[in-house]
């Protein structure tokens, strides 16, 4: 399916199922959001990386208007629906302040592997333990998808975008597994280095046997 959607480019990657809170303050996006609320329509958030609007993004729906300000600004809650691919950006839409795009929606395969998913979750929690951070997930472990885990895995913006346009769940899980298998040993070594730095200058009881 191909259709036209209003777009709200942002320097983030949004995933299907993700809950995203936005403060709307620019006139063009106040118009965009107001019209989407009035017409009960979604809008698209394509990822902006290095000041470039990228080819892929996520269609989102507005789930709640948390607050309206006297100057027309809004705090809204949104939820990611599905990934789109931009075929053409329409920078000037008649009678609109915002831009739009002609998009299609690549087929997204959700078939998963429970063992692989458990490996990824275990690795994510190991990373969190090393970093001494506490994160919780929105659903029970067996219900989690790669999209739910990705923002918690220490990916760069570019890596999050690369995962966005993998259209098989198994590919997404493998991507996360490779990333975590690479980053966890690096983080462990950094923690050991921190421990060695802390020891420097302290009184230590050292001896060398057989000398």
N, C-alpha and C positions, 0 to 999 in steps of 0.2 A: 504493500500500500504506500502511495505517495501523497503527501499533502503539505499545505502551508501551515506553519506555526509561528507565532511571535517568539522572539528569542531574547534572552537575558544573559549575555556572555559574562562569565565569572572566572576568576583565577583559581578555581577549585574543580575537582572531579566529583560529581554526584553519581551515586549508584542506584539502580532500581531497588525499591524497598527502603531507601534511606530517608530518615526524617531530617529536614533541614529548616532551620529558622532564619528568616531574612528580615533585615530592616530596610524598608523601601523609602528612598528619599529623593532620588533624581526625578525630575518631571516626566521624562520619557517612560520610566519604569513605574511611576505612580499611575500613569495612563494605562500601561500594559496590564498591571495587576488589577486595577479597577475594572477594566473591560473583561478580564478573565473571570473575576468574581461575578460580575453582572451576567455574563453569558455561560457561566459554569464550564469554562474551557481551560485546558492545561496550557502550559508554555514550556519552552525548551531552554535548558541551560547547557550551552556548549562550553567546553573547557578552553580557557585562554592560558596559553603557555608561551613565555617569552614575547608577550604582547601580540600574539597571533591567535585568532579564533580557529580552533582545530575542527577537524572534519566530524568528530563524534561528540555526542553529548547525551543528556538524559532528559526525557520528557517528565515534567513534574505537575502535580495537581496541588491546588491550594486547599488545605484541610481546615484551616482556621485563621481568622483575623484576630490576633491577640490584642492589638491596640491600634486605635486610630488617633492621630494627632491633629491639632487644630490647623496645621499648615498642610495637611493632606498626606503627611508621611504615615507609614504603617509598619507594624510588626506582624509578620505573617508566618504561619507554619505550612510547610510543604512536604510532599512525599514523592519520591522518585517512582516513576511508572515503568518506563522501558527505554532502551538505548536507541537513539536515532543516528542516522548518517546524513550530513548536509550534502545535498546535491547542488544547491545554489543559494547564496545569500542575497536577500532582497534588502538593500540598504535604505531605500526610500519607499515606504509604503504610503499610498495616498491617504492623506488626512490623519496620519499617525506620526508620533514623535519617535517611536521605536522601530527597530529593524525586524525583519522576519527571515524565514528560510523555507525553501522547498526541501523536504526530507523524506527518507524512507526508513523502514524499521527492519534491520537485519534479523533473520530468524535466530533465536537464542535457545540453545539446547541446555536443559537443566539436569540431565542425567548425571548422577554423582556416584562416588565410590566412598562408602562409609569409612573404610580403613584409611584411605588417603585423607579424608576430611578430619579424622581423629588425629592423624600425624600432624596436620597443619595446626590444629587447635592446640595440641600439646606443645608444639614449637612456639606458637604465639605466647602461650602462658609462660614458657621458659624465658622468652625475651622480656616479658613484663617483670618477671621475678628478678632478672639481672638488672633491669632499669629501676627496680623498686617502684613500679607504678601499679595502680589497681584499676582494672577495666572490667566492666560488666557487659554482657551481650543481651540483646533484646529478647532472645528466645532460648529454649533448651538446646543443649549442644547438638543433638541429633537433627534439629530443625534448622541449623545455621547453614548459610551458603557462603561462598567465597566473597560475595558482595558485603555480607555482614562483617566479615573478618578483615577485609582489605585495609580499612582506615586504621586498624589497630596493629598492623604488621610492620610499621616503620618504613613504608614505601615513600619514595620521593614523589613529587607531583607528576613527573614524567612517567614514573613506574605505575602510579595509579591510573594514569591515562592509558598506558599500554594494556593494563588489565581490563580497562573499560571496553576495549574493542577485541577482546577474546570472547567468542560467542559459543563456547562450550564450557560447562561447569568444570569438567575434568581438566581442561586446559588452564582455567583460572586457578584451580587448586594446585596444579603442578607448578604454575608460575610462583604462587605464594610459597610453596615448599622449597623451591630452588632459592628464592630470595632469603628465606629464613635460615636455610642451611649455610648460606654465605655470611649473613650478618651476625648470627649468634656467636660463632667462634671469634669474630672480630670484637664483639662487645665483651666477651669473656676475657679476652686478652687485655682490653682496656681496663676492665675491673682489676685484673692482676697488676697492671701497671700502676693504677691508683693506690693499691695496697703497698706496692714497693715504695712509692713516693711518700706515703704516710710514715713508713718505717724510717726514712732517712732523717738522721739527727737524733733519734731516740737511743737510749741506752739498751744495748742488746748483749745477751749472754751467748757468745759464740766460741766454738772450739773446733779444732780440726784433729780427728783421730789419727794415730799412727804417724805423728810428725814430731 
